[in-house]
């Protein structure tokens, strides 16, 4: 299932992270292959997913950020069955197995704050077995290389990506993709 994600990231490693409607319009006309939907609500989600899919792009819904739907297994089932996104992003590892039941790509988002969160994140990734991992904030190349070696999963970096140089450093360290809400970076 993750091959669709990897193929799209080989075409363009930049992922448009959308946190408002205005950015969605620009992302739809950009060269990105993938859109991470970081804002939505139960009333707009279906229409937004359809717009993204109709533009020929993959859509990944960050289920933790959908207003009006709880981040429980039932809430995730509802999103998978009713809206059928290409993928789901979540920080809640226990939801990964439920999502996999729907043959939808899973991305586990991990926040690295210190060495404890690093160790906990690695254990969670190994336990939950997502298709890919998103690490936030964009971390030092040395740490990114350790993560990639530890989890044997495609790794996406995001957070604090402000310049094309950040993209280059992440790719050189082994990241397969970079998510950013910074529109100026979408055109790699």
N, C-alpha and C positions, 0 to 999 in steps of 0.2 A: 504493500500500500504506500509506503514511504517513497517509492520510486517516482511517483508523480511529483512529489515535493522536490526531490533531488534533481529530477530533469528540469523543472522550472527554475531552480536555483542555479543550475549550470548555464541556462540561457541568460539569467540576470540575477546576481546574488543579492541585489537590494530588494528589500521588502518594505512596502509602504505601510506604516503603522498609523492607522486612522483613528483620531480621537475627536473629530468634529466633521460635520456635513460638508463644509467648504473644502476640506482636504480630500474628502472622498471624491468629489467632482474632479479635482486635479489628478488624483491617483488613477481614476478611470481612463484618463487620456494620456497617462504617462507610459513609459516603457516597462514598468515593473510587471512581473508575471504573477506576483502574489500580493495579496492585501491581508494584513492582520487587522481585524475589526475590533478596536479597543473601546468602542462605545456603541451602545444601542439600547433598545428597550423592546419589550414584548410586542409592541404595536408596530414598530418599524423594521424589525429584524428580517422578516420574510422579504419585504420589498428591497431592502438593502442587499441582502444576499443575492436576490435575482438580478439586480442591477450589476453587481460585480461579476456574476457568472456570465451574464449576457455580454459583458465587455470582453470575455475570453480570458479572464483572470481567475486564479484560484482564490477562494475566500476561506480564511481561518477565523473563527469566532472565539474571542476570549470569553469563555462562559462565566468567569468570575465577575465580569464587568457588564453583563446584560441586566439592565434594570427590569424588575418585574418577574424574573425567573430565579428561583433559588438554586444555589450551587450544591444540589443534592443529586443522587443518582436519578431520581425522577425528573428533576429539572433538565438534566443533561439528556436523558432519554427523549424528553419532549423536543428539545432543540434538534437532536439527531433525526428523529422520526418526522417532525413537522417541517423543518427548514432545510435539512440535508446540506449542511456546509461541506466543503471539501475537507476541512480539518477543524479541530478544536484545540485551543490553548487553555491550559489551566495550571494553577499553582497547587491544586488539590490532587495529589497523586492517587488517592483512592478512587477518583473518577475515571482514571485511564482505562481500567478493565471494562467498565460500562460502555465507554466510547468505542473501544475496540470491537464490541459486539455488533456495531453498526458499520464496520468496515470503513471507518472514517479515520483519517490521519490524526495522530495524537502528538501534541507538543507539550512537554512539561516545562513550565517556566520556573526557573530557580533564581532567587535573589542571593547574591554573594555579598556578605557584609564583613565576614571575618573567617578565620580558620574553622570555627565550629560550623558555620553555615556551609562552608565548603564540604566538610566531612558528611554532614547531614544530607546535603544535596546529592552527593555521589551515592550514598546509601539509598536515597529515595529513587533516584534514576534506575539503579540496578534492581530495586525491588518492584517498581511500577512498570518498567519496560516500555516506555513511550517510543514512538517512531523517531522522534527527534527531541532535542533539548534546546531551550532558549535560556541563555545566561544573561542576567542583568545585574548590575550595570556592565557595560562593555569593560572587560577586565584586561589586565596587563597580559601581553602575549605569553609570558612565562607561565602564568596561572592558567590561561586558556589551553595551552599545550598539555598541562597536567590533567585538566578536565577531559580533554579529548582522549588522551591515553587511558584514562581511568574508566570511561563509560562506553567506549566503542559504539557511539551513536553519532549521527550527524548533529553538529552543534551550530546554533545560530546565536549571534550576540546582538544585544540591543541596549538601549539606555545610554545616554550621554554621548551618542554619536552626533558630532557637530560638524565634522569636516570629512572630506573624501579620504584624507590621510587615516582617519579612524577605520574606515572601511578597508583600506589597503593593509593596515596592520593586523586587523582581525583575520583577513583572508590569508595573509602570510603565516599567521599563527595556526591556521588549520580550520577556521570557521567556514562553514559551507554557505552561510548567508548572514545578512546583517539587517535587522529591522530598525527603522527609524521613522519618526514623524517629521523630520526635517525635509521639506519638499525639495530643497536645493540639491539634496543628495540622491533623490530618486532617479535622476538621469545619470547613471553610472557611465 
